[in-house]
Amino acid sequence: VACRDLPHQRNLCAEYPFSKTPHESYCPKCFCYVCEKIAPCEAWKGPLGHCHATDQEKKWKDMRKAQQSAQAQEIKPCSG
């Protein structure tokens, strides 16, 4: 099963079904939808935690885009 063997968003986890388990739960293959880092990220827990993020809600999509933009700005071109 892909969602057990391959990296996946927390909301797609087969080991901890999103609709039946606490969102803060995660398996070793889960990653944060917003940060695109292995779960748990630094903002994982709490009422507004990334553990609740899905690709179905605009607010999480917007947060992900903002995170990607911030990461892209951190990348400096090589000089020389």
N, C-alpha and C positions, 0 to 999 in steps of 0.2 A: 504494500500500500504506500503510495507516494507520500502521503502526509504523515506517515510514521517513519519512513526511511530517509526522506530528503528534508532539507530546511524548508520551513513553512511559516506563514503568518500565524500568530497565536490564535486568531479566530478560525483557522482552518485545521487546528490540531485534532488528530484522531484519538490521541491518548486522553486529552482533556477537552471533550466537546464543549464548545463555547456556550451553548444554550443550557448545558446541564451542570457545569462546574464553575467555581469561582474564577473570574477572569484573571486574577493574579496568579493562578496556577499556570505552569508551563512545563514542557518536556525539554530534553536536551537539544531538540531540533527546532524549537520555536524561536522566532525572531520578532523584534519590535517592528510593526508596520511603519511607524513614524520615523524612527531613527535608522532602521535597516541594520540593527545590531542584534547580536544574540541576546535573547531574553535572559534575565531582566535588564532593561536599560536603566539609566539613572532616574528616569521619570515614570517608572513602571507602575507604582502603587498609588492608591488614593482615588477619590471620586473622579478626578480628571486625569488619572494615570493612563499611560500609553497602553496598558494591558487591555483597555476597553476599545482600542482602535480597530477599525475595520475599513476595508476599501469600499464600503457601501455608504459611508456618511461623508458629506462634504467637509465638515469641520476637520476630520482626520486627514482627508486628502489635502486640504489646504495646509495643515500642519506639516505633512510630509513634504510638500513642495517647498515650504519655507525652510525646512531642515536641509533639503537637498541644495537649495540656493546658498544657504549659509556655509555648507560644506564645500561647495564649489568655489566660493570666494576665499576660503582658507587655502586653496591650492594655488601656490605661487609658481609662475613659469620659471624655468631655469634661466639664469643670466649667463651670457658668455658667448 
